[in-house]
Amino acid sequence: MDFFKIMENINYVSMPCGGKGICGKCKIKIVKGNLNPNFRDRKFLSPDEIKKGYRIACGHNIGDDVEFTSAEETFDAVSGYFTNDLDKKVSFYGNIEEIDKGLAVIIDVGTTTLCFELLSKDGARINTVTMTNSQRAFGADVISRISKAMAGGFSHLRGMLKGDLRKGISNLCKDFSDFYVSSIFIAGNTTMTYFLRDMDIKGLGVYPFENNAKDIARYDAFTFFDREMPFGIDDRTKIMIMPCIHAFVGGDIVSGAYFLDFDKKEDCLFIDIGTNGEMILNSGGKLYCASAAAGPAFEGGGVSCGSGGVLGAINSIKYKNGSFKYTTIGNKTPVGICGSALIDLTAELLENKIIDEAGLLREEYFSKGVKIAEGIFFNQKDIR
């Protein structure tokens, strides 16, 4: 059986390129048996890594005598956002008194990361949980997920996402058994919203990229979770999923714009840089929106030493006195370069004339790239 089929069942090795064999991120380590290296292993791994049993998962076939484990970094996602105006967020749901009976959960469903917060009725943060979207095993971007869904994998991907929500909510509420959750508010990009609402996804992947999730969706928890309720949730819990503007402008940025009263902030730009990057411009009282695929670059895909926002990811870089100074998330040993540091690095290289305005590296760095830390380089293909 090939590794890509195995990943459909175990879901713990991510494949940012969707198993096409072009990113080199699905690294595993053989712990029992033998798996002969192929051309992809030799392309993406050093001879020493191959000798130690590391392989690139996609494209291999495996027998019953081989055991392996994931060799990618542990994805402990990092977030640092604040919510202090819950009354405004829930007031248009219906009766604000509803939340007096219990706690509220707000969920940001991203292509890469899921963020959960447990709030009191006055908006005080009680607990926070972040976790990886398990669909990450089937590609880093929404187009990969749509393609997988259209190829017959919709129910599987939907089940993975619902399972992540159950797990996240249960972890969020496990230490608060004396309370129940009265309301859950979910915002996500349009593709994730379609999975959660069980909508036909094929229109999102082809022109004219139709979006049929423009309304607020309301559910009782028993129906939404297909009778498999997370800890802390019961049949009193109400669920609301935010509407989406466009096939690639989702409920996440809609929620942000609503929270900020953005329709009243003229000549202002609101940007949500996620796996799917979105922005809204208020110009003279009129709102304009656009989107672009930002995440594959800023979350590790397509960058040779790229990384998500995980422990050990380099998150800031400065060039000083001929060398790079950097910080890492959690002050851990560097494992890669995440989005914020990629922006820093590009600016530093340009300012110090290591790259030119067209993004071309100086000749001495062209073949091997610029060394940032031990084993971590930024090369010409990473730039353009």
Long-range contacts (C-beta under 8 A, 24 or more apart in sequence): 1-61, 1-62, 2-58, 2-59, 2-60, 2-61, 2-62, 3-28, 3-57, 3-58, 3-59, 3-60, 3-61, 3-62, 4-57, 4-58, 6-62, 7-57, 7-137, 7-138, 8-137, 8-138, 8-153, 8-156, 11-134, 11-137, 11-160, 12-70, 12-137, 13-57, 13-70, 13-72, 13-137, 14-72, 14-75, 14-132, 14-136, 14-137, 14-140, 15-57, 15-58, 15-137, 15-138, 15-139, 16-136, 16-139, 16-140, 16-296, 16-299, 16-300, 16-301, 16-302, 17-139, 17-140, 17-144, 17-301, 18-138, 18-139, 18-140, 18-144, 18-147, 18-148, 19-58, 19-138, 19-139, 20-58, 21-56, 21-58, 21-59, 23-140, 23-301, 23-302, 24-56, 24-304, 25-72, 25-300, 25-301, 26-56, 26-57, 26-58, 26-72, 27-54, 27-55, 27-56, 27-57, 27-70, 27-71, 27-72, 28-54, 28-55, 28-56, 28-57, 28-68, 28-69, 28-70, 28-71, 29-53, 29-54, 29-55, 29-68, 29-69, 29-70, 29-71, 30-54, 30-55, 30-66, 30-67, 30-68, 31-67, 31-68, 31-69, 32-65, 32-66, 32-67, 33-63, 33-65, 33-66, 33-67, 34-66, 35-60, 35-62, 35-66, 35-68, 73-307, 73-308, 73-310, 73-311, 73-312, 73-313, 73-335, 73-336, 74-310, 74-311, 75-132, 75-308, 75-310, 76-130, 76-310, 76-311, 77-112, 77-113, 77-115, 77-130, 77-131, 77-132, 77-308, 77-309, 77-310, 78-130, 78-309, 78-310, 78-311, 78-329, 78-330, 79-113, 79-115, 79-128, 79-130, 81-115, 82-125, 83-117, 83-119, 83-123, 83-125, 84-123, 84-124, 85-123, 85-259, 86-119, 86-120, 86-121, 86-122, 86-123, 87-122, 87-123, 88-259, 89-185, 89-255, 89-258, 89-259, 90-183, 90-185, 93-183, 93-185, 93-218, 93-238, 93-240, 98-182, 98-183, 98-238, 99-182, 99-183, 101-180, 101-182, 101-236, 102-179, 102-180, 102-181, 102-182, 102-183, 102-236, 102-237, 103-173, 103-176, 103-179, 103-180, 103-181, 103-182, 103-232, 104-181, 104-182, 104-183, 104-184, 104-185, 105-169, 105-172, 105-173, 105-181, 105-183, 105-184, 105-185, 106-184, 106-185, 106-186, 106-187, 107-165, 107-168, 107-169, 107-184, 107-185, 107-186, 107-187, 107-188, 108-187, 108-188, 108-252, 109-133, 109-161, 109-165, 109-186, 109-187, 109-188, 109-189, 109-192, 109-193, 109-196, 109-252, 110-188, 110-189, 110-192, 110-252, 110-274, 110-275, 111-135, 111-136, 111-140, 111-141, 111-142, 111-145, 111-189, 111-191, 111-192, 111-274, 111-275, 111-276, 111-295, 112-136, 112-140, 112-274, 112-275, 112-295, 112-299, 112-308, 113-308, 113-309, 114-164, 114-165, 114-168, 116-168, 116-169, 116-171, 116-172, 117-172, 118-172, 118-173, 118-176, 118-181, 126-176, 127-172, 127-173, 127-175, 127-176, 128-172, 129-168, 129-171, 129-172, 131-164, 131-167, 131-168, 131-171, 133-161, 133-164, 133-192, 134-160, 134-161, 134-163, 134-164, 135-160, 135-161, 140-275, 140-295, 140-296, 140-299, 140-300, 140-301, 141-275, 141-276, 141-293, 141-295, 141-296, 141-301, 142-189, 142-190, 142-191, 142-192, 142-204, 142-248, 142-275, 142-276, 142-293, 143-205, 143-293, 145-191, 145-195, 146-191, 146-201, 146-202, 146-204, 146-205, 147-205, 149-195, 149-201, 149-202, 150-201, 150-202, 150-205, 154-195, 154-201, 157-195, 158-195, 158-196, 158-198, 161-192, 161-195, 161-196, 162-196, 162-225, 162-226, 165-196, 165-225, 165-230, 166-225, 166-228, 166-229, 166-230, 167-230, 168-230, 169-230, 169-231, 169-232, 169-233, 170-230, 170-231, 170-232, 172-232, 173-230, 173-231, 173-232, 173-233, 174-231, 174-232, 176-232, 177-232, 179-232, 180-232, 180-233, 180-234, 180-236, 180-237, 181-232, 181-233, 181-237, 182-236, 182-237, 182-238, 183-237, 183-238, 183-239, 183-240, 184-221, 184-233, 184-237, 184-238, 184-239, 184-240, 185-239, 185-240, 185-242, 186-239, 186-240, 186-241, 186-242, 186-251, 187-241, 187-242, 187-250, 187-251, 187-252, 187-254, 187-255, 188-241, 188-242, 188-250, 188-251, 188-252, 189-244, 189-248, 189-250, 189-251, 189-252, 189-274, 189-275, 189-276, 189-278, 190-244, 190-246, 190-247, 190-248, 190-249, 190-250, 190-251, 191-250, 191-276, 192-250, 193-241, 193-242, 193-244, 193-250, 193-251, 196-241, 197-241, 203-247, 204-247, 209-246, 209-247, 209-248, 210-247, 211-244, 211-245, 211-246, 211-247, 213-243, 213-244, 213-251, 214-243, 214-244, 214-245, 215-243, 216-240, 216-241, 216-242, 216-243, 217-241, 217-243, 245-289, 246-289, 246-291, 248-276, 248-278, 248-291, 249-278, 249-280, 249-289, 249-290, 249-291, 250-276, 250-278, 252-278, 253-278, 253-279, 253-280, 253-289, 257-287, 262-287, 263-287, 273-298, 273-339, 275-299, 297-339, 297-342, 298-338, 298-339, 298-342, 299-338, 299-339, 300-336, 300-338, 302-382, 303-337, 303-342, 303-382, 304-369, 304-377, 304-378, 304-379, 304-381, 304-382, 305-336, 305-337, 305-372, 305-375, 305-376, 305-377, 305-378, 305-382, 306-336, 306-337, 306-338, 306-342, 306-382, 307-335, 307-336, 307-337, 307-338, 308-338, 309-338, 309-339, 310-335, 310-336, 310-338, 311-335, 312-336, 313-337, 313-338, 313-341, 314-338, 314-341, 314-372, 314-373, 314-376, 315-340, 315-341, 316-340, 316-341, 316-344, 317-341, 317-344, 317-345, 317-348, 317-372, 318-344, 318-348, 319-348, 319-349, 319-351, 319-352, 319-354, 324-348, 324-370, 324-371, 324-372, 324-373, 326-372, 326-373, 334-372, 334-373, 334-374, 334-375, 334-376, 336-376, 337-372, 337-376, 337-378, 345-372, 345-378, 346-383, 349-378, 355-383, 358-384, 359-383, 359-384, 360-384
